[in-house]
Amino acid sequence: MRSPAPHLTPSEAARRLGVSAKALRLYEQRGLVEPGRTAAGWRAYGPAEMARAAEIVALRALGFSLAQVARVLAGNPEGLEQALGAHQAALEAQLRQLMHTVEKVRGLRSGVAQGRTPSIGELAGLLAPAGEVRLAFDLPWPWGGERFELRDIRPLNYIVGPLGSGKTRLAQRIAETLPNAAWLGLDRQAECGAAAREPRAGHALAWLVEDGATPSDALIALLAGLEAEGPDAVVVDLIEHGLDQATQQALIARLRRRGPNARPIFMLTRSCAILDLAAVGLDEAIILCPANHSPPTLVAPCPGAPGYEAIATCLATPEVRARTAGVVAWQLAA
């Protein structure tokens, strides 16, 4: 007699699916999956629920919004072509990057055939994306002029630190130092009015609204800066400013789906909806500005890693962040 298939807790199910427990809860809230319940009332994922959740994860990996996922699961193909087109564009970008790397390998092989041994830097460069930017500068006040270097710039880079840690000055210096970088300050709503009418920003807004975001002037201004053509990198002050929790979750999900070759975004944040430590991927980096004004450092998103607890204590829920909005507004006006 075969024993019944095991039922998993949300954390166990999330680990097997490669997503966060918060993502599973979001799928449940949107009616995409309905976990069972134990006798004690706890959520439990059996084989049917795991199969359904795996389908959702696969569709999300293809770039589908939650609304598109719901329609596909219901047998409605609306929006399917658009979502597949976006996925095709991402794959084509990866193919161009791969061909660029092939050309570099071909050049190094040609040099070896002619008796020239490639340097360690050239070999290491085969693992780096094309046009990788390396960042180095002397830290401004409140630091003592120490050298700050960032050799591996990811598509998503979080800057976190307590109040008074200097994280805003660090972000501004990054924007000044990175070639052709754009700075989106807290006054972006006043600066991005005309650009907000650009088609790219409108398309991004429509996608986010389908994914549960709340339309607002703050979101439109942010998208205008993030989607603007021209900058090779974007640095954003408090990316969650003016956005509710659902909007923050939809926004970070979209940013994560840009792919490994997307232009870098550096974002200050104090929101656990934006920086979910359990969901940080390989294309993301966390920069901590310590309270004691030690030089900023990269922190691995792993419990027990140096700096991890400091990062966790800096993050708050969107509800808590909303209660501090008056402080942010006062700082902006000062």
N, C-alpha and C positions, 0 to 999 in steps of 0.2 A: 504494500500500500504506500503510495507516494505521500510524503509529508506536504502540507500546504506551503505555498510559496511565502517567503517572509515578507512582512510589511515593514517599511522603513520609516524612521522619523524624518521630519523635514530636513534636518541637518545632514542625515545620512543620504537622503535622496538628492539633495543639492550637491553633495560631494561626488556622488556617482555620475551626476549629469554635467558636472563641471561649471555650475553656476552658484550664485549665493542663495542662502535661505531667503533673503529679502526678495530676490527675483521670483522664487517660487510663490511667495506670499502675494506678489504683484500679479502673477498669472492667475492666482485664485481670486483675487479681488476683481479682476476683469472677466471672470467667469470662463476662463480658458481651461482650467483643470479644477476638479473637485476632489480633494483627498478624502479618504475614509476617516473614520473615527474609531479609536479604541474604546474599550468599555469604560475607561476613565475619562473619555472625551478628548484625548489628544489626537492631533492629526496623524494620519498614517498613509503611506504610499505603497499600494500593492502593485502587482504586475500591470494591470490596466492603467492605473494612474501614472506609473513610470513610463509606459509606452506613449501615453498622451503627452506627458511633459517632455519626453525626448523629441517628439514631433515639433513641439513649440520651440525648443532650444534650437533645433535644426533650422526652422524657418527664421528665427531671429538671427542666426548666424548668416543667413542669406541676405540680411538687411531689411526684413519685413518689419513694419510697425506692428504694434499689438492689435490695432484695428484690422490690418491686413491679415495677420495671423488668424484672427477670429473669422474673417470672411473665407479664407482658404479652408479652415477646418470645417466650416459650415457648407462647403461646396460652392461658394460664390467666388468667381475668378476676378472680381473687380479689383483693379490695382495690381494684378499679378504681373502684367507686362512691365509696368513701371518699376516694380521691385526687382524683377529679374534684370532689367536694364541697368539698374544701379549696381547689382552684383556683377554683371558683365564688365562694367566700367572699372570696378575694383580689381577684377581678375586681370584685365588688360593692363592696368597700372603695374600689377605685380609682374606680369610678363615682360613689360618694358624694363623693369628693374633687373629681372633675371638676365635679359639679353645684354644689358649694360655690364653686368658682372661677367658674363661669358666673354665679352670683348676685352675686359681687363685681364682675364685669365689667358686669353689668346695672346695679348701683348706681352705678358710676363713669360709665357712659354717661348715666344719668339726671342725675347731677350736672353733667356737661358741657353737657347740653341746657339746664340752668338757669343756666349761666354760671359754674359752679365748676370750675376746672382742678384735676385730681388732683395730689397731690404725687408726687415721685419715689419716696418710700417706698411710697405706695399702689400705684404702677405695678409697682415691684419685688416687692411682696407678691403679685402675681398668679402669680409663679413659685414662691412658698413654699408648703409644705404647710399645711393648716389647723391653727391652734393651734401654729405653730412656736415653739419656745422659744429665746430668746436668752439667752446666759449671759455674765455679766460680774462679776468680783470682784477684789479685791486679793490677790495671791499670798501664801500663808503662808511661813513659814520652810521651806526654806533660801533662798528668794528674798528680795529686798529690798523686798517690797511693791509690785512692779510690777503694772500692771493687766493682767488676762488677760481676753480677750474671745473668744467663739465665737459667730459669727452664723449659721452654717449647720450645724445639728446634724443629723447623719445617723442613719439607723436603727442602724448599727453604727459604733462609735467605739473604736478601739484606743488604749490608753495604753502607751507603751513607753519604756524608759530603762534605763540601767545601774544597778547597785546603788548606793544612796546618792544617786540623782538627784532624789529627792523625789516620784516618781511616785505613791506611795501617798497622800501628803498631798494631792497635786493631786486624786486621785480622790475622797478623802474630802470635800474642799472642794466638788467638783462635786456630790456627793450632798447636801451641806448646802445648796447654793445653788439647785439645780434645784427648781422647785415640785413637791411631792408625789413626790419621788424615793426609791427604796429602796436601801439599802446592803447588799451581800452580802459580808461579810468572810470571812476564812479559817475562822472558827468557825461558818460557816453550817450545817454538819452538825448541830451541837447546837441551833441556833435554829430550823431548818425541819422538825423531825421531824413535827409534826402536820400542817403544810401539805403535806407530801409525799404525803399520802393523797388530796389533791384530784384530781378526775377529769382536769383539764387536765394535771397533772403526769404522771398515769398514761398518758394518751394520748400525750404527748410521749415518755415512756420507751419505750413499745411501738414507736413510729415509729423511734426511734434504734436500738433493738436490732435491728430489721429491717434497718437501714442499716449494721449491723456494730458497734454500740457494745457495750461490756461493762457489764452492770448492776452498780452498786455504790452504797454509801451516799453516796459523794461526788457521784455523778451525780444521784441522787434528790434530795439536798438542793439541788443547784444548780438543777435543773428546778423544784423547789418555789418557789424565789425568782423564777426567770425567768418562770414561768407564772402567778404569783399575780395575782389581779385587784386593782385599786385603784391601784397606783403608775403615774404617768405616765412614769416613766423608771426604769431600773435601772442601778446602778453595781456592778461585780463586781471583787473583788480576786482576781488570778491565776485566771482562769476555768478554766485547765487543771489546777488543783490536784487531785491524786488521780485523774486520768483518763489512760488509756493512749492511744496514738496513734490507734487505730481509733475510739475514742470521741470524741476531739477532732475528727477529720475528719468524723464523722457530725454532731456538734454544730454545727460552724460551717456545714456544708451546710444544716442545718435553719434556723439563724438567718438565713442569707442568703436563704432562700426566704420570709421573712415579708412581703416586699413593701416598697415605698418609703414607705408610710404607717404602718409599724409604730412602736410606741413606742421611743424611743431606748434603746440599751444601750451603756454605757461599760464597757470591760473592760480591766483590766491583763493583759498577757500577755508571756511571754518564749519562747513556743513558735512555731516556724515551721509547725507543723501548724494552729494557730489562725490565725496571720497569715501566710498564703502571699502574699508580695508580688506574685507573678505573677498572683494571682487576685482582687486587690482591685477591687471594682466601683464604680460611680458612687454607690451608696448607702452607701459606707463612707469613713471618715476615719481618719487616723493622726496621733496627737499624740505628739510626741517631747519628753521631758524630758532635755535635754543633761546631760552629765557635769559641765560647768563651771558648772552652775546658772544658765545663761542662761534667760530665760523660755521656757516650753513653746511649741512651734511646730507648725503643721500641716506634714506632709511628703507630697509627692506620691509615689505608688508607682511611680516611674519611675527607672531607673538614671541616675545623673548629677544627679538633682534634689538641691537642698540638703537635707542630713540623711538622704538615702537610705542611704548607707553606714553611718551611725551606727545606723540602725534595723536594718540587716541584721546588724551585729555584736552586737546585743542579743538576737537570736533564736537559739534552739537547738532541736535535735531533742527529741522527747519522752523519748528514752532518756537524753539528757544532763540534761534537767529532772528525771527520776526520781532521778538520782544526787545532785541538790541538794535532794531532798525533806526530808532531815534538817535542812538549814540552815533551810528554811522552817518546819519544826515547832519548831525551837529559837527562831526569831524569834517565833512565835505564843505560845510559853510564856513568853517573856521579859517 
